[in-house]
Amino acid sequence: CPNCIIDADNPETFWNKKYIKNNHKKFKFLGLQKYSKTMYRKLLSHKINNKNYLFFPPATSVKAQKLQKKFNISFIGSNFFPLRIPDEDFFYSKNAINIYKKYKKNYFYDCDKEYGGNIKKRNEHKTICETIRAFYVGQDRLKHMSVLTDLGFTFFGVRWWNKIAYYDFDIASCFNPKKITTNIENQWVYNSSKISINISHPQAKSSFSWRVMDIMASDSCLLTEYKEDWNELFGKYISKEVKEAIIYNNRYELRQKCITLLDNEKLRNKCIEELQNAIEKNGRWHKRLLKLQQFTKVPIIDIENNHPFYEKVNFKRSKPESPQSKKNKTK
């Protein structure tokens, strides 16, 4: 049975890269974005081809529901902003600003090449780069959120958002601490929103966040950045008018398009209708599983009944676990 590796984050973040490199023939590689193929080739020294690699974008099981619209604009996501502000002088140097500009232009900028064989300088430079990149990613998300705070914006998340008032009271006032982690909870937020926005992590170079398809399948209107993969997957199902209404190029456009869609219910509903149709055409899991079945030659889905072979099983314990069994389970 083939073993597949999928880049939920880019391959640079894999913890067992050495093992994968040495045993790459054992695996097949799934890429969540078209750019994944380039990153896998960098990791494996170009040992990637159509036999061991498949473009495998995400899908959704979210369903549209007509619920009371509690939120004008919603967002569910993580806070990428680092909590520790560095004391080192390099953080405020001209060099740091130059590095920031390089990451803004290309998130995958390779800082290791700057100092060749000088290990000490290369390590110092790498530390600077990692710090600057982390702050760039965090600041970029906050900049986009900041332009929506007076428009009925509400956001949810479980990663460090309780610290948001440390650097922005306006954004902090829009935070809803309600725990939203399951598919059903996400579905409720999106169906209860007039507009739901996407702000992708910069590592999604050609692609987009998984939340995009969840929003498209719901009764909320998506607002997202232009992404090559999104256009390839859904572009032919969506009119030019809707594309212009839901795709922004910067945070200023994001704000203006939110205002337009909030004021124009007819346009908003047209966007929702076309986005839902696009998901049914090319955004459901049975289509992805069928593609994976053809790639791996492993039976995953019953094609005639359009239903996966796997079953969900709920395990109910007849009695509480003993401390020893919990310990063994942990091991």
C-alpha positions in Angstrom: 0.0 0.0 0.0 1.6 3.3 -1.0 2.4 5.9 1.7 1.5 9.4 0.8 3.0 12.6 2.3 1.1 15.8 2.0 2.4 19.3 2.6 -0.2 20.7 5.0 2.6 23.3 5.6 5.4 23.7 3.1 8.1 20.9 3.0 10.6 23.3 4.7 8.7 22.6 8.0 8.9 18.8 7.8 10.5 17.4 10.9 11.9 14.3 9.3 13.4 15.7 6.1 16.6 13.6 6.2 14.6 10.4 6.4 12.3 11.5 3.6 15.3 12.3 1.4 17.0 9.0 2.1 13.8 7.0 1.6 11.9 9.0 -1.1 11.2 5.9 -3.2 8.9 4.6 -0.5 6.6 7.5 -0.8 4.2 9.3 -3.0 3.9 13.1 -2.6 0.7 15.1 -2.6 0.9 18.9 -3.1 -1.8 21.2 -1.7 -0.7 23.9 -4.2 0.8 23.9 -7.7 4.0 25.4 -6.2 4.4 22.4 -4.0 6.0 20.5 -6.8 8.8 23.1 -6.9 9.3 22.8 -3.1 9.4 19.0 -3.2 12.0 19.1 -5.9 14.1 21.4 -3.8 13.8 19.1 -0.9 14.5 15.9 -2.9 16.9 17.2 -5.5 14.5 17.1 -8.4 13.4 13.5 -7.8 9.7 14.3 -8.4 7.7 13.3 -11.4 4.1 12.5 -12.5 4.4 9.0 -11.1 5.2 10.0 -7.5 3.6 13.4 -7.3 -0.1 14.6 -7.4 -1.6 18.1 -7.1 -4.1 17.5 -4.4 -6.0 20.7 -3.4 -8.3 20.7 -0.3 -12.1 20.4 -0.5 -15.0 20.9 1.9 -17.9 19.2 3.5 -19.5 22.4 4.8 -23.2 22.9 3.9 -25.1 26.1 3.3 -27.8 27.0 5.9 -30.2 30.0 6.0 -29.4 31.3 9.5 -29.8 34.7 11.1 -26.9 36.9 10.1 -25.2 37.7 13.4 -22.0 39.0 11.8 -21.4 41.5 9.0 -17.9 40.2 8.4 -16.3 37.2 10.0 -12.8 35.6 10.0 -11.6 32.3 11.6 -7.8 32.0 11.9 -4.6 32.0 13.8 -2.6 34.9 15.2 0.8 34.7 13.5 2.3 37.6 15.3 5.3 36.6 17.5 4.8 37.3 21.2 8.4 38.1 22.0 9.8 41.4 20.7 13.5 40.9 20.2 15.9 43.2 22.1 18.8 42.8 19.6 19.9 45.9 17.7 19.7 44.0 14.4 15.9 44.1 14.5 15.9 47.9 14.0 18.7 48.0 11.4 18.7 48.9 7.8 19.6 45.2 7.1 16.4 44.1 8.7 14.3 46.3 6.5 16.1 45.0 3.4 15.4 41.4 4.5 11.7 42.3 5.1 11.5 43.7 1.5 12.9 40.4 0.2 10.4 38.3 2.1 7.6 40.6 1.0 8.6 40.0 -2.6 9.2 36.2 -2.1 8.3 34.4 1.2 10.6 31.5 0.1 13.6 33.8 -0.3 16.7 31.6 0.6 18.7 33.5 3.2 21.3 30.6 3.5 23.1 31.7 0.4 24.1 35.2 1.6 27.4 34.3 3.3 28.6 31.2 1.5 30.9 29.1 3.7 31.2 31.5 6.6 29.2 29.5 9.2 29.2 32.1 11.9 27.9 34.9 9.7 25.5 32.6 8.0 24.0 31.5 11.3 23.7 35.1 12.5 22.0 36.0 9.3 19.7 33.1 9.5 18.5 34.2 13.0 17.8 37.6 11.6 15.9 36.2 8.7 13.7 33.9 10.8 12.8 36.8 13.1 12.0 39.2 10.4 9.9 36.6 8.5 7.9 35.8 11.5 7.1 39.4 12.2 6.3 40.1 8.5 3.7 37.3 8.4 2.1 38.4 11.7 2.0 42.1 10.7 0.5 41.3 7.3 -2.5 39.5 8.8 -3.1 42.3 11.3 -2.9 45.0 8.7 -5.7 43.4 6.7 -7.8 42.9 9.8 -7.3 46.5 11.0 -9.1 48.1 8.1 -12.3 46.2 9.0 -12.7 47.0 12.7 -15.5 49.7 12.1 -17.5 47.6 9.7 -19.0 45.0 12.1 -16.0 42.7 12.0 -15.9 39.7 14.2 -13.1 37.1 14.3 -12.5 33.8 16.1 -9.4 31.7 16.8 -7.6 29.8 19.6 -3.9 30.8 19.1 -2.7 33.8 21.1 -5.5 36.1 20.2 -6.0 36.8 24.0 -2.7 38.9 23.6 -4.0 41.0 20.8 -4.7 44.1 22.9 -1.0 44.3 23.6 -0.5 45.9 20.2 -4.0 46.8 18.8 -7.1 47.7 20.9 -9.3 48.2 17.9 -8.6 44.7 16.6 -8.9 43.3 20.1 -12.4 44.8 20.4 -13.5 42.6 17.4 -12.4 39.3 19.0 -15.0 36.7 20.0 -13.5 34.2 22.4 -16.1 31.6 21.7 -14.1 28.4 20.9 -14.5 27.6 17.2 -12.6 24.5 16.2 -14.9 21.8 14.6 -16.3 21.6 11.2 -19.8 22.2 12.5 -18.7 25.3 14.5 -17.0 26.8 11.4 -20.1 26.1 9.4 -22.2 28.0 12.0 -20.0 31.0 11.9 -19.9 31.2 8.1 -23.6 30.6 7.7 -24.3 33.4 10.3 -22.1 35.9 8.4 -22.9 38.2 5.5 -19.3 38.2 4.4 -16.4 35.9 5.4 -12.9 36.9 4.5 -9.7 35.0 3.7 -6.2 36.2 4.5 -3.8 33.4 3.4 -0.4 32.7 5.0 2.3 33.9 2.5 3.5 30.3 2.2 0.4 29.7 0.1 2.2 31.1 -2.9 0.0 29.8 -5.8 -2.8 28.5 -3.6 -5.1 29.6 -0.7 -6.2 28.8 2.8 -8.4 25.8 3.4 -11.1 28.1 4.8 -11.8 29.4 1.3 -13.7 26.3 0.2 -15.6 26.2 3.5 -16.8 29.8 3.0 -17.7 29.1 -0.7 -19.9 26.2 0.3 -21.7 28.2 3.0 -24.4 31.0 2.9 -21.7 33.6 3.3 -20.0 35.7 0.6 -16.3 35.0 0.2 -13.7 37.8 -0.1 -10.2 36.6 -0.9 -6.9 37.4 -2.6 -6.3 36.4 -6.2 -4.6 33.0 -6.4 -3.6 31.1 -9.5 -4.8 27.7 -8.2 -8.2 29.1 -7.2 -8.7 30.5 -10.7 -7.7 27.1 -12.2 -10.1 25.2 -9.9 -13.1 27.5 -10.0 -12.6 30.3 -12.6 -14.7 28.8 -15.3 -17.7 28.5 -13.0 -17.7 32.1 -11.9 -18.6 35.2 -13.8 -16.4 38.2 -14.4 -18.7 40.4 -12.3 -18.5 38.1 -9.3 -14.7 37.7 -9.6 -14.3 41.5 -9.5 -16.6 41.7 -6.5 -14.8 39.0 -4.3 -11.1 39.3 -5.2 -9.0 42.0 -3.6 -5.3 42.9 -4.3 -4.5 44.8 -1.1 -6.1 45.7 2.3 -7.6 48.9 0.9 -9.5 47.0 -1.7 -10.5 44.5 0.9 -12.2 47.3 2.9 -13.8 48.9 -0.1 -15.2 45.6 -1.4 -16.6 44.8 2.0 -18.5 48.1 2.1 -19.8 47.5 -1.5 -21.0 43.9 -0.7 -22.6 45.0 2.6 -24.5 47.7 0.8 -25.5 45.6 -2.2 -27.5 42.5 -1.1 -28.4 41.6 -4.7 -24.7 41.4 -5.7 -23.8 39.6 -2.5 -26.4 36.9 -3.1 -25.3 36.5 -6.7 -21.7 35.9 -5.5 -22.9 33.3 -2.9 -24.9 31.5 -5.5 -22.1 31.2 -8.0 -19.5 30.3 -5.3 -21.8 27.5 -4.1 -22.2 26.2 -7.6 -18.4 26.2 -8.1 -17.9 24.1 -5.0 -20.5 21.5 -6.2 -18.7 21.4 -9.5 -15.1 21.0 -8.2 -14.8 21.3 -4.4 -16.2 18.3 -2.7 -14.2 15.5 -1.2 -15.5 12.7 -3.4 -13.9 14.3 -6.4 -10.5 14.5 -4.5 -10.8 10.9 -3.3 -11.5 9.7 -6.7 -8.4 11.5 -8.0 -6.4 10.0 -5.2 -7.8 6.5 -6.0 -6.7 6.8 -9.6 -3.2 7.9 -8.5 -2.6 5.3 -5.8 -4.5 2.4 -7.4 -6.0 1.8 -3.9 -9.9 1.6 -3.7 -11.0 4.6 -1.7 -14.4 5.5 -3.0 -17.4 3.6 -4.4 -17.8 5.3 -7.8 -21.3 4.1 -8.5 -22.7 5.3 -5.2 -20.3 8.2 -4.9 -19.5 7.2 -1.3 -16.2 6.5 0.5 -15.5 3.0 1.6 -14.4 4.1 5.1 -16.8 4.3 8.0 -16.9 6.7 11.0 -16.8 4.7 14.3 -17.7 6.1 17.7 -15.9 4.4 20.5 -17.8 4.3 23.8 -16.1 3.0 26.9 -18.0 0.9 29.4 -16.0 2.0 32.3 -13.5 4.8 33.1 -9.9 4.3 32.2 -7.5 3.4 34.9 -4.5 5.6 35.6 -2.3 2.8 34.2 -4.2 2.4 31.0 -4.0 6.2 30.5 -0.2 6.0 31.1 0.2 3.2 28.5 -2.0 5.1 26.0 0.3 8.2 26.4 3.4 6.1 25.7 
